[in-house]
Amino acid sequence: MVFISKNWKISVAPVVLMLVLFIFVPAFNAGTVGIMVPVSVLFTLGVSRFLYKKGFLD
């Protein structure tokens, strides 16, 4: 949470990912939502690393 409050660019990727998944795959139930939390965390870490390597993050 601290990193997201310091740099809003980190929060865009997981929000977009979750919106796309919930819009295009509406059949999520309680089991699959529980799996999506770690997937979202890994996705956010990957995107954050990519943004850092490309120089978009301070």
PDBQT receptor file of N, H, CA, C and O in Angstrom, charges set to zero:
ATOM      1  N   MET A   1       0.813  -1.188   0.000  1.00  0.00    +0.000 N 
ATOM      2  CA  MET A   1       0.000   0.000   0.000  1.00  0.00    +0.000 C 
ATOM      3  C   MET A   1       0.859   1.256   0.000  1.00  0.00    +0.000 C 
ATOM      4  O   MET A   1       0.498   2.263  -0.608  1.00  0.00    +0.000 OA
ATOM      5  N   VAL A   2       1.988   1.191   0.679  1.00  0.00    +0.000 N 
ATOM      6  H   VAL A   2       2.281   0.372   1.173  1.00  0.00    +0.000 HD
ATOM      7  CA  VAL A   2       2.874   2.354   0.753  1.00  0.00    +0.000 C 
ATOM      8  C   VAL A   2       3.406   2.699  -0.629  1.00  0.00    +0.000 C 
ATOM      9  O   VAL A   2       3.469   3.872  -0.997  1.00  0.00    +0.000 OA
ATOM     10  N   PHE A   3       3.794   1.678  -1.402  1.00  0.00    +0.000 N 
ATOM     11  H   PHE A   3       3.743   0.725  -1.103  1.00  0.00    +0.000 HD
ATOM     12  CA  PHE A   3       4.340   1.924  -2.740  1.00  0.00    +0.000 C 
ATOM     13  C   PHE A   3       3.276   2.487  -3.671  1.00  0.00    +0.000 C 
ATOM     14  O   PHE A   3       3.567   3.351  -4.498  1.00  0.00    +0.000 OA
ATOM     15  N   ILE A   4       2.057   2.007  -3.544  1.00  0.00    +0.000 N 
ATOM     16  H   ILE A   4       1.820   1.305  -2.872  1.00  0.00    +0.000 HD
ATOM     17  CA  ILE A   4       0.979   2.497  -4.396  1.00  0.00    +0.000 C 
ATOM     18  C   ILE A   4       0.650   3.947  -4.058  1.00  0.00    +0.000 C 
ATOM     19  O   ILE A   4       0.376   4.742  -4.957  1.00  0.00    +0.000 OA
ATOM     20  N   SER A   5       0.674   4.297  -2.791  1.00  0.00    +0.000 N 
ATOM     21  H   SER A   5       0.897   3.651  -2.061  1.00  0.00    +0.000 HD
ATOM     22  CA  SER A   5       0.377   5.681  -2.433  1.00  0.00    +0.000 C 
ATOM     23  C   SER A   5       1.493   6.628  -2.875  1.00  0.00    +0.000 C 
ATOM     24  O   SER A   5       1.238   7.806  -3.125  1.00  0.00    +0.000 OA
ATOM     25  N   LYS A   6       2.713   6.132  -2.973  1.00  0.00    +0.000 N 
ATOM     26  H   LYS A   6       2.920   5.174  -2.770  1.00  0.00    +0.000 HD
ATOM     27  CA  LYS A   6       3.811   6.961  -3.437  1.00  0.00    +0.000 C 
ATOM     28  C   LYS A   6       3.823   7.085  -4.956  1.00  0.00    +0.000 C 
ATOM     29  O   LYS A   6       4.222   8.121  -5.487  1.00  0.00    +0.000 OA
ATOM     30  N   ASN A   7       3.391   6.040  -5.662  1.00  0.00    +0.000 N 
ATOM     31  H   ASN A   7       3.067   5.198  -5.230  1.00  0.00    +0.000 HD
ATOM     32  CA  ASN A   7       3.443   6.058  -7.115  1.00  0.00    +0.000 C 
ATOM     33  C   ASN A   7       2.178   5.413  -7.659  1.00  0.00    +0.000 C 
ATOM     34  O   ASN A   7       2.033   4.192  -7.598  1.00  0.00    +0.000 OA
ATOM     35  N   TRP A   8       1.267   6.210  -8.188  1.00  0.00    +0.000 N 
ATOM     36  H   TRP A   8       1.385   7.202  -8.238  1.00  0.00    +0.000 HD
ATOM     37  CA  TRP A   8      -0.034   5.731  -8.646  1.00  0.00    +0.000 C 
ATOM     38  C   TRP A   8       0.079   4.839  -9.873  1.00  0.00    +0.000 C 
ATOM     39  O   TRP A   8      -0.846   4.076 -10.152  1.00  0.00    +0.000 OA
ATOM     40  N   LYS A   9       1.176   4.907 -10.613  1.00  0.00    +0.000 N 
ATOM     41  H   LYS A   9       1.927   5.527 -10.387  1.00  0.00    +0.000 HD
ATOM     42  CA  LYS A   9       1.327   4.098 -11.824  1.00  0.00    +0.000 C 
ATOM     43  C   LYS A   9       1.314   2.609 -11.513  1.00  0.00    +0.000 C 
ATOM     44  O   LYS A   9       0.918   1.797 -12.349  1.00  0.00    +0.000 OA
ATOM     45  N   ILE A  10       1.743   2.257 -10.317  1.00  0.00    +0.000 N 
ATOM     46  H   ILE A  10       2.064   2.917  -9.638  1.00  0.00    +0.000 HD
ATOM     47  CA  ILE A  10       1.766   0.844  -9.923  1.00  0.00    +0.000 C 
ATOM     48  C   ILE A  10       0.349   0.294  -9.774  1.00  0.00    +0.000 C 
ATOM     49  O   ILE A  10       0.119  -0.888 -10.029  1.00  0.00    +0.000 OA
ATOM     50  N   SER A  11      -0.586   1.119  -9.374  1.00  0.00    +0.000 N 
ATOM     51  H   SER A  11      -0.400   2.079  -9.168  1.00  0.00    +0.000 HD
ATOM     52  CA  SER A  11      -1.942   0.642  -9.103  1.00  0.00    +0.000 C 
ATOM     53  C   SER A  11      -2.801   0.498 -10.354  1.00  0.00    +0.000 C 
ATOM     54  O   SER A  11      -3.845  -0.151 -10.300  1.00  0.00    +0.000 OA
ATOM     55  N   VAL A  12      -2.398   1.077 -11.468  1.00  0.00    +0.000 N 
ATOM     56  H   VAL A  12      -1.550   1.605 -11.512  1.00  0.00    +0.000 HD
ATOM     57  CA  VAL A  12      -3.222   1.031 -12.674  1.00  0.00    +0.000 C 
ATOM     58  C   VAL A  12      -3.317  -0.391 -13.236  1.00  0.00    +0.000 C 
ATOM     59  O   VAL A  12      -4.404  -0.840 -13.599  1.00  0.00    +0.000 OA
ATOM     60  N   ALA A  13      -2.202  -1.090 -13.309  1.00  0.00    +0.000 N 
ATOM     61  H   ALA A  13      -1.318  -0.725 -13.014  1.00  0.00    +0.000 HD
ATOM     62  CA  ALA A  13      -2.170  -2.427 -13.914  1.00  0.00    +0.000 C 
ATOM     63  C   ALA A  13      -3.101  -3.432 -13.223  1.00  0.00    +0.000 C 
ATOM     64  O   ALA A  13      -3.888  -4.078 -13.915  1.00  0.00    +0.000 OA
ATOM     65  N   PRO A  14      -3.050  -3.596 -11.895  1.00  0.00    +0.000 N 
ATOM     66  CA  PRO A  14      -3.953  -4.587 -11.285  1.00  0.00    +0.000 C 
ATOM     67  C   PRO A  14      -5.426  -4.196 -11.378  1.00  0.00    +0.000 C 
ATOM     68  O   PRO A  14      -6.292  -5.063 -11.498  1.00  0.00    +0.000 OA
ATOM     69  N   VAL A  15      -5.711  -2.903 -11.324  1.00  0.00    +0.000 N 
ATOM     70  H   VAL A  15      -5.008  -2.199 -11.226  1.00  0.00    +0.000 HD
ATOM     71  CA  VAL A  15      -7.107  -2.466 -11.447  1.00  0.00    +0.000 C 
ATOM     72  C   VAL A  15      -7.640  -2.801 -12.835  1.00  0.00    +0.000 C 
ATOM     73  O   VAL A  15      -8.750  -3.316 -12.970  1.00  0.00    +0.000 OA
ATOM     74  N   VAL A  16      -6.855  -2.510 -13.859  1.00  0.00    +0.000 N 
ATOM     75  H   VAL A  16      -5.953  -2.091 -13.749  1.00  0.00    +0.000 HD
ATOM     76  CA  VAL A  16      -7.270  -2.821 -15.231  1.00  0.00    +0.000 C 
ATOM     77  C   VAL A  16      -7.410  -4.326 -15.425  1.00  0.00    +0.000 C 
ATOM     78  O   VAL A  16      -8.375  -4.787 -16.034  1.00  0.00    +0.000 OA
ATOM     79  N   LEU A  17      -6.452  -5.093 -14.911  1.00  0.00    +0.000 N 
ATOM     80  H   LEU A  17      -5.668  -4.719 -14.416  1.00  0.00    +0.000 HD
ATOM     81  CA  LEU A  17      -6.525  -6.558 -15.023  1.00  0.00    +0.000 C 
ATOM     82  C   LEU A  17      -7.803  -7.095 -14.393  1.00  0.00    +0.000 C 
ATOM     83  O   LEU A  17      -8.508  -7.891 -15.014  1.00  0.00    +0.000 OA
ATOM     84  N   MET A  18      -8.108  -6.677 -13.186  1.00  0.00    +0.000 N 
ATOM     85  H   MET A  18      -7.536  -6.030 -12.683  1.00  0.00    +0.000 HD
ATOM     86  CA  MET A  18      -9.293  -7.182 -12.501  1.00  0.00    +0.000 C 
ATOM     87  C   MET A  18     -10.578  -6.724 -13.192  1.00  0.00    +0.000 C 
ATOM     88  O   MET A  18     -11.528  -7.501 -13.292  1.00  0.00    +0.000 OA
ATOM     89  N   LEU A  19     -10.626  -5.495 -13.665  1.00  0.00    +0.000 N 
ATOM     90  H   LEU A  19      -9.855  -4.864 -13.584  1.00  0.00    +0.000 HD
ATOM     91  CA  LEU A  19     -11.813  -5.030 -14.395  1.00  0.00    +0.000 C 
ATOM     92  C   LEU A  19     -12.040  -5.854 -15.659  1.00  0.00    +0.000 C 
ATOM     93  O   LEU A  19     -13.164  -6.268 -15.943  1.00  0.00    +0.000 OA
ATOM     94  N   VAL A  20     -10.986  -6.087 -16.404  1.00  0.00    +0.000 N 
ATOM     95  H   VAL A  20     -10.073  -5.751 -16.173  1.00  0.00    +0.000 HD
ATOM     96  CA  VAL A  20     -11.110  -6.883 -17.633  1.00  0.00    +0.000 C 
ATOM     97  C   VAL A  20     -11.566  -8.300 -17.311  1.00  0.00    +0.000 C 
ATOM     98  O   VAL A  20     -12.446  -8.838 -17.984  1.00  0.00    +0.000 OA
ATOM     99  N   LEU A  21     -10.980  -8.903 -16.294  1.00  0.00    +0.000 N 
ATOM    100  H   LEU A  21     -10.265  -8.467 -15.748  1.00  0.00    +0.000 HD
ATOM    101  CA  LEU A  21     -11.369 -10.277 -15.936  1.00  0.00    +0.000 C 
ATOM    102  C   LEU A  21     -12.813 -10.352 -15.465  1.00  0.00    +0.000 C 
ATOM    103  O   LEU A  21     -13.542 -11.260 -15.866  1.00  0.00    +0.000 OA
ATOM    104  N   PHE A  22     -13.238  -9.427 -14.633  1.00  0.00    +0.000 N 
ATOM    105  H   PHE A  22     -12.646  -8.690 -14.307  1.00  0.00    +0.000 HD
ATOM    106  CA  PHE A  22     -14.602  -9.488 -14.117  1.00  0.00    +0.000 C 
ATOM    107  C   PHE A  22     -15.647  -9.106 -15.161  1.00  0.00    +0.000 C 
ATOM    108  O   PHE A  22     -16.799  -9.529 -15.063  1.00  0.00    +0.000 OA
ATOM    109  N   ILE A  23     -15.259  -8.312 -16.159  1.00  0.00    +0.000 N 
ATOM    110  H   ILE A  23     -14.324  -7.968 -16.239  1.00  0.00    +0.000 HD
ATOM    111  CA  ILE A  23     -16.201  -7.962 -17.224  1.00  0.00    +0.000 C 
ATOM    112  C   ILE A  23     -16.322  -9.096 -18.235  1.00  0.00    +0.000 C 
ATOM    113  O   ILE A  23     -17.429  -9.459 -18.634  1.00  0.00    +0.000 OA
ATOM    114  N   PHE A  24     -15.182  -9.661 -18.651  1.00  0.00    +0.000 N 
ATOM    115  H   PHE A  24     -14.283  -9.366 -18.326  1.00  0.00    +0.000 HD
ATOM    116  CA  PHE A  24     -15.209 -10.659 -19.715  1.00  0.00    +0.000 C 
ATOM    117  C   PHE A  24     -15.356 -12.091 -19.223  1.00  0.00    +0.000 C 
ATOM    118  O   PHE A  24     -15.679 -12.978 -20.012  1.00  0.00    +0.000 OA
ATOM    119  N   VAL A  25     -15.127 -12.337 -17.941  1.00  0.00    +0.000 N 
ATOM    120  H   VAL A  25     -14.864 -11.617 -17.299  1.00  0.00    +0.000 HD
ATOM    121  CA  VAL A  25     -15.315 -13.666 -17.361  1.00  0.00    +0.000 C 
ATOM    122  C   VAL A  25     -16.217 -13.522 -16.144  1.00  0.00    +0.000 C 
ATOM    123  O   VAL A  25     -15.734 -13.555 -15.012  1.00  0.00    +0.000 OA
ATOM    124  N   PRO A  26     -17.514 -13.362 -16.358  1.00  0.00    +0.000 N 
ATOM    125  CA  PRO A  26     -18.414 -13.098 -15.231  1.00  0.00    +0.000 C 
ATOM    126  C   PRO A  26     -18.723 -14.326 -14.373  1.00  0.00    +0.000 C 
ATOM    127  O   PRO A  26     -19.453 -14.215 -13.388  1.00  0.00    +0.000 OA
ATOM    128  N   ALA A  27     -18.189 -15.473 -14.721  1.00  0.00    +0.000 N 
ATOM    129  H   ALA A  27     -17.596 -15.564 -15.521  1.00  0.00    +0.000 HD
ATOM    130  CA  ALA A  27     -18.517 -16.704 -13.999  1.00  0.00    +0.000 C 
ATOM    131  C   ALA A  27     -17.603 -16.958 -12.807  1.00  0.00    +0.000 C 
ATOM    132  O   ALA A  27     -17.495 -18.097 -12.353  1.00  0.00    +0.000 OA
ATOM    133  N   PHE A  28     -16.947 -15.930 -12.294  1.00  0.00    +0.000 N 
ATOM    134  H   PHE A  28     -17.035 -15.005 -12.664  1.00  0.00    +0.000 HD
ATOM    135  CA  PHE A  28     -16.099 -16.120 -11.118  1.00  0.00    +0.000 C 
ATOM    136  C   PHE A  28     -16.962 -16.467  -9.910  1.00  0.00    +0.000 C 
ATOM    137  O   PHE A  28     -18.021 -15.876  -9.697  1.00  0.00    +0.000 OA
ATOM    138  N   ASN A  29     -16.502 -17.423  -9.133  1.00  0.00    +0.000 N 
ATOM    139  H   ASN A  29     -15.642 -17.904  -9.305  1.00  0.00    +0.000 HD
ATOM    140  CA  ASN A  29     -17.165 -17.751  -7.872  1.00  0.00    +0.000 C 
ATOM    141  C   ASN A  29     -16.158 -17.536  -6.739  1.00  0.00    +0.000 C 
ATOM    142  O   ASN A  29     -15.066 -17.020  -6.980  1.00  0.00    +0.000 OA
ATOM    143  N   ALA A  30     -16.501 -17.915  -5.537  1.00  0.00    +0.000 N 
ATOM    144  H   ALA A  30     -17.387 -18.334  -5.342  1.00  0.00    +0.000 HD
ATOM    145  CA  ALA A  30     -15.640 -17.648  -4.385  1.00  0.00    +0.000 C 
ATOM    146  C   ALA A  30     -14.281 -18.331  -4.510  1.00  0.00    +0.000 C 
ATOM    147  O   ALA A  30     -13.275 -17.776  -4.067  1.00  0.00    +0.000 OA
ATOM    148  N   GLY A  31     -14.231 -19.517  -5.100  1.00  0.00    +0.000 N 
ATOM    149  H   GLY A  31     -15.047 -19.968  -5.460  1.00  0.00    +0.000 HD
ATOM    150  CA  GLY A  31     -12.963 -20.232  -5.245  1.00  0.00    +0.000 C 
ATOM    151  C   GLY A  31     -12.011 -19.568  -6.209  1.00  0.00    +0.000 C 
ATOM    152  O   GLY A  31     -10.813 -19.476  -5.943  1.00  0.00    +0.000 OA
ATOM    153  N   THR A  32     -12.532 -19.105  -7.322  1.00  0.00    +0.000 N 
ATOM    154  H   THR A  32     -13.505 -19.179  -7.539  1.00  0.00    +0.000 HD
ATOM    155  CA  THR A  32     -11.653 -18.483  -8.312  1.00  0.00    +0.000 C 
ATOM    156  C   THR A  32     -11.230 -17.075  -7.908  1.00  0.00    +0.000 C 
ATOM    157  O   THR A  32     -10.148 -16.629  -8.291  1.00  0.00    +0.000 OA
ATOM    158  N   VAL A  33     -12.040 -16.379  -7.159  1.00  0.00    +0.000 N 
ATOM    159  H   VAL A  33     -12.919 -16.741  -6.847  1.00  0.00    +0.000 HD
ATOM    160  CA  VAL A  33     -11.652 -15.051  -6.680  1.00  0.00    +0.000 C 
ATOM    161  C   VAL A  33     -10.491 -15.190  -5.697  1.00  0.00    +0.000 C 
ATOM    162  O   VAL A  33      -9.591 -14.350  -5.688  1.00  0.00    +0.000 OA
ATOM    163  N   GLY A  34     -10.499 -16.216  -4.888  1.00  0.00    +0.000 N 
ATOM    164  H   GLY A  34     -11.230 -16.897  -4.896  1.00  0.00    +0.000 HD
ATOM    165  CA  GLY A  34      -9.392 -16.469  -3.965  1.00  0.00    +0.000 C 
ATOM    166  C   GLY A  34      -8.090 -16.762  -4.682  1.00  0.00    +0.000 C 
ATOM    167  O   GLY A  34      -7.015 -16.447  -4.172  1.00  0.00    +0.000 OA
ATOM    168  N   ILE A  35      -8.173 -17.352  -5.841  1.00  0.00    +0.000 N 
ATOM    169  H   ILE A  35      -9.047 -17.608  -6.256  1.00  0.00    +0.000 HD
ATOM    170  CA  ILE A  35      -6.982 -17.636  -6.637  1.00  0.00    +0.000 C 
ATOM    171  C   ILE A  35      -6.491 -16.365  -7.328  1.00  0.00    +0.000 C 
ATOM    172  O   ILE A  35      -5.290 -16.196  -7.539  1.00  0.00    +0.000 OA
ATOM    173  N   MET A  36      -7.408 -15.483  -7.675  1.00  0.00    +0.000 N 
ATOM    174  H   MET A  36      -8.383 -15.620  -7.503  1.00  0.00    +0.000 HD
ATOM    175  CA  MET A  36      -7.036 -14.277  -8.410  1.00  0.00    +0.000 C 
ATOM    176  C   MET A  36      -6.249 -13.276  -7.564  1.00  0.00    +0.000 C 
ATOM    177  O   MET A  36      -5.549 -12.432  -8.126  1.00  0.00    +0.000 OA
ATOM    178  N   VAL A  37      -6.338 -13.340  -6.262  1.00  0.00    +0.000 N 
ATOM    179  H   VAL A  37      -6.906 -14.025  -5.807  1.00  0.00    +0.000 HD
ATOM    180  CA  VAL A  37      -5.575 -12.416  -5.415  1.00  0.00    +0.000 C 
ATOM    181  C   VAL A  37      -4.072 -12.654  -5.583  1.00  0.00    +0.000 C 
ATOM    182  O   VAL A  37      -3.343 -11.700  -5.854  1.00  0.00    +0.000 OA
ATOM    183  N   PRO A  38      -3.580 -13.889  -5.433  1.00  0.00    +0.000 N 
ATOM    184  CA  PRO A  38      -2.137 -14.091  -5.657  1.00  0.00    +0.000 C 
ATOM    185  C   PRO A  38      -1.724 -13.837  -7.104  1.00  0.00    +0.000 C 
ATOM    186  O   PRO A  38      -0.618 -13.358  -7.354  1.00  0.00    +0.000 OA
ATOM    187  N   VAL A  39      -2.596 -14.150  -8.053  1.00  0.00    +0.000 N 
ATOM    188  H   VAL A  39      -3.495 -14.540  -7.850  1.00  0.00    +0.000 HD
ATOM    189  CA  VAL A  39      -2.297 -13.877  -9.457  1.00  0.00    +0.000 C 
ATOM    190  C   VAL A  39      -2.158 -12.377  -9.673  1.00  0.00    +0.000 C 
ATOM    191  O   VAL A  39      -1.255 -11.931 -10.381  1.00  0.00    +0.000 OA
ATOM    192  N   SER A  40      -3.033 -11.609  -9.077  1.00  0.00    +0.000 N 
ATOM    193  H   SER A  40      -3.767 -11.970  -8.502  1.00  0.00    +0.000 HD
ATOM    194  CA  SER A  40      -2.972 -10.150  -9.190  1.00  0.00    +0.000 C 
ATOM    195  C   SER A  40      -1.705  -9.599  -8.550  1.00  0.00    +0.000 C 
ATOM    196  O   SER A  40      -1.098  -8.671  -9.084  1.00  0.00    +0.000 OA
ATOM    197  N   VAL A  41      -1.306 -10.150  -7.433  1.00  0.00    +0.000 N 
ATOM    198  H   VAL A  41      -1.799 -10.904  -7.000  1.00  0.00    +0.000 HD
ATOM    199  CA  VAL A  41      -0.079  -9.705  -6.763  1.00  0.00    +0.000 C 
ATOM    200  C   VAL A  41       1.131  -9.975  -7.658  1.00  0.00    +0.000 C 
ATOM    201  O   VAL A  41       1.983  -9.105  -7.835  1.00  0.00    +0.000 OA
ATOM    202  N   LEU A  42       1.202 -11.175  -8.215  1.00  0.00    +0.000 N 
ATOM    203  H   LEU A  42       0.509 -11.882  -8.071  1.00  0.00    +0.000 HD
ATOM    204  CA  LEU A  42       2.317 -11.507  -9.101  1.00  0.00    +0.000 C 
ATOM    205  C   LEU A  42       2.316 -10.636 -10.354  1.00  0.00    +0.000 C 
ATOM    206  O   LEU A  42       3.370 -10.193 -10.810  1.00  0.00    +0.000 OA
ATOM    207  N   PHE A  43       1.145 -10.399 -10.899  1.00  0.00    +0.000 N 
ATOM    208  H   PHE A  43       0.289 -10.759 -10.528  1.00  0.00    +0.000 HD
ATOM    209  CA  PHE A  43       1.019  -9.534 -12.069  1.00  0.00    +0.000 C 
ATOM    210  C   PHE A  43       1.496  -8.117 -11.743  1.00  0.00    +0.000 C 
ATOM    211  O   PHE A  43       2.208  -7.500 -12.536  1.00  0.00    +0.000 OA
ATOM    212  N   THR A  44       1.104  -7.607 -10.581  1.00  0.00    +0.000 N 
ATOM    213  H   THR A  44       0.526  -8.108  -9.937  1.00  0.00    +0.000 HD
ATOM    214  CA  THR A  44       1.501  -6.270 -10.168  1.00  0.00    +0.000 C 
ATOM    215  C   THR A  44       3.010  -6.184  -9.972  1.00  0.00    +0.000 C 
ATOM    216  O   THR A  44       3.632  -5.199 -10.371  1.00  0.00    +0.000 OA
ATOM    217  N   LEU A  45       3.598  -7.199  -9.367  1.00  0.00    +0.000 N 
ATOM    218  H   LEU A  45       3.093  -7.999  -9.044  1.00  0.00    +0.000 HD
ATOM    219  CA  LEU A  45       5.046  -7.209  -9.197  1.00  0.00    +0.000 C 
ATOM    220  C   LEU A  45       5.759  -7.225 -10.545  1.00  0.00    +0.000 C 
ATOM    221  O   LEU A  45       6.754  -6.525 -10.732  1.00  0.00    +0.000 OA
ATOM    222  N   GLY A  46       5.255  -8.020 -11.480  1.00  0.00    +0.000 N 
ATOM    223  H   GLY A  46       4.447  -8.589 -11.328  1.00  0.00    +0.000 HD
ATOM    224  CA  GLY A  46       5.857  -8.087 -12.807  1.00  0.00    +0.000 C 
ATOM    225  C   GLY A  46       5.763  -6.763 -13.550  1.00  0.00    +0.000 C 
ATOM    226  O   GLY A  46       6.741  -6.309 -14.145  1.00  0.00    +0.000 OA
ATOM    227  N   VAL A  47       4.599  -6.149 -13.517  1.00  0.00    +0.000 N 
ATOM    228  H   VAL A  47       3.805  -6.518 -13.034  1.00  0.00    +0.000 HD
ATOM    229  CA  VAL A  47       4.416  -4.859 -14.190  1.00  0.00    +0.000 C 
ATOM    230  C   VAL A  47       5.261  -3.786 -13.517  1.00  0.00    +0.000 C 
ATOM    231  O   VAL A  47       5.843  -2.943 -14.200  1.00  0.00    +0.000 OA
ATOM    232  N   SER A  48       5.337  -3.803 -12.205  1.00  0.00    +0.000 N 
ATOM    233  H   SER A  48       4.865  -4.488 -11.650  1.00  0.00    +0.000 HD
ATOM    234  CA  SER A  48       6.140  -2.821 -11.482  1.00  0.00    +0.000 C 
ATOM    235  C   SER A  48       7.613  -2.957 -11.830  1.00  0.00    +0.000 C 
ATOM    236  O   SER A  48       8.307  -1.957 -12.017  1.00  0.00    +0.000 OA
ATOM    237  N   ARG A  49       8.086  -4.183 -11.915  1.00  0.00    +0.000 N 
ATOM    238  H   ARG A  49       7.522  -4.995 -11.763  1.00  0.00    +0.000 HD
ATOM    239  CA  ARG A  49       9.489  -4.415 -12.287  1.00  0.00    +0.000 C 
ATOM    240  C   ARG A  49       9.752  -3.923 -13.713  1.00  0.00    +0.000 C 
ATOM    241  O   ARG A  49      10.778  -3.297 -13.981  1.00  0.00    +0.000 OA
ATOM    242  N   PHE A  50       8.819  -4.211 -14.626  1.00  0.00    +0.000 N 
ATOM    243  H   PHE A  50       7.985  -4.719 -14.409  1.00  0.00    +0.000 HD
ATOM    244  CA  PHE A  50       8.950  -3.758 -16.005  1.00  0.00    +0.000 C 
ATOM    245  C   PHE A  50       8.996  -2.236 -16.075  1.00  0.00    +0.000 C 
ATOM    246  O   PHE A  50       9.841  -1.673 -16.771  1.00  0.00    +0.000 OA
ATOM    247  N   LEU A  51       8.094  -1.569 -15.361  1.00  0.00    +0.000 N 
ATOM    248  H   LEU A  51       7.407  -2.027 -14.796  1.00  0.00    +0.000 HD
ATOM    249  CA  LEU A  51       8.072  -0.114 -15.353  1.00  0.00    +0.000 C 
ATOM    250  C   LEU A  51       9.353   0.469 -14.759  1.00  0.00    +0.000 C 
ATOM    251  O   LEU A  51       9.855   1.489 -15.231  1.00  0.00    +0.000 OA
ATOM    252  N   TYR A  52       9.875  -0.182 -13.726  1.00  0.00    +0.000 N 
ATOM    253  H   TYR A  52       9.467  -1.010 -13.342  1.00  0.00    +0.000 HD
ATOM    254  CA  TYR A  52      11.109   0.285 -13.108  1.00  0.00    +0.000 C 
ATOM    255  C   TYR A  52      12.279   0.135 -14.071  1.00  0.00    +0.000 C 
ATOM    256  O   TYR A  52      13.093   1.048 -14.213  1.00  0.00    +0.000 OA
ATOM    257  N   LYS A  53      12.362  -1.003 -14.726  1.00  0.00    +0.000 N 
ATOM    258  H   LYS A  53      11.701  -1.745 -14.611  1.00  0.00    +0.000 HD
ATOM    259  CA  LYS A  53      13.461  -1.248 -15.672  1.00  0.00    +0.000 C 
ATOM    260  C   LYS A  53      13.421  -0.272 -16.851  1.00  0.00    +0.000 C 
ATOM    261  O   LYS A  53      14.467   0.127 -17.363  1.00  0.00    +0.000 OA
ATOM    262  N   LYS A  54      12.223   0.111 -17.278  1.00  0.00    +0.000 N 
ATOM    263  H   LYS A  54      11.373  -0.213 -16.863  1.00  0.00    +0.000 HD
ATOM    264  CA  LYS A  54      12.079   1.038 -18.402  1.00  0.00    +0.000 C 
ATOM    265  C   LYS A  54      12.222   2.501 -17.982  1.00  0.00    +0.000 C 
ATOM    266  O   LYS A  54      12.237   3.392 -18.831  1.00  0.00    +0.000 OA
ATOM    267  N   GLY A  55      12.326   2.747 -16.678  1.00  0.00    +0.000 N 
ATOM    268  H   GLY A  55      12.313   2.023 -15.989  1.00  0.00    +0.000 HD
ATOM    269  CA  GLY A  55      12.541   4.103 -16.191  1.00  0.00    +0.000 C 
ATOM    270  C   GLY A  55      11.281   4.921 -15.976  1.00  0.00    +0.000 C 
ATOM    271  O   GLY A  55      11.353   6.144 -15.855  1.00  0.00    +0.000 OA
ATOM    272  N   PHE A  56      10.124   4.265 -15.928  1.00  0.00    +0.000 N 
ATOM    273  H   PHE A  56      10.065   3.271 -16.026  1.00  0.00    +0.000 HD
ATOM    274  CA  PHE A  56       8.875   4.995 -15.722  1.00  0.00    +0.000 C 
ATOM    275  C   PHE A  56       8.593   5.258 -14.248  1.00  0.00    +0.000 C 
ATOM    276  O   PHE A  56       7.767   6.110 -13.924  1.00  0.00    +0.000 OA
ATOM    277  N   LEU A  57       9.255   4.552 -13.361  1.00  0.00    +0.000 N 
ATOM    278  H   LEU A  57       9.927   3.859 -13.624  1.00  0.00    +0.000 HD
ATOM    279  CA  LEU A  57       9.069   4.756 -11.930  1.00  0.00    +0.000 C 
ATOM    280  C   LEU A  57      10.273   5.481 -11.360  1.00  0.00    +0.000 C 
ATOM    281  O   LEU A  57      11.410   5.246 -11.769  1.00  0.00    +0.000 OA
ATOM    282  N   ASP A  58      10.012   6.352 -10.424  1.00  0.00    +0.000 N 
ATOM    283  H   ASP A  58       9.088   6.543 -10.091  1.00  0.00    +0.000 HD
ATOM    284  CA  ASP A  58      11.113   7.117  -9.810  1.00  0.00    +0.000 C 
ATOM    285  C   ASP A  58      11.823   6.307  -8.762  1.00  0.00    +0.000 C 
ATOM    286  O   ASP A  58      12.772   6.792  -8.146  1.00  0.00    +0.000 OA
TER     287      ASP A  58
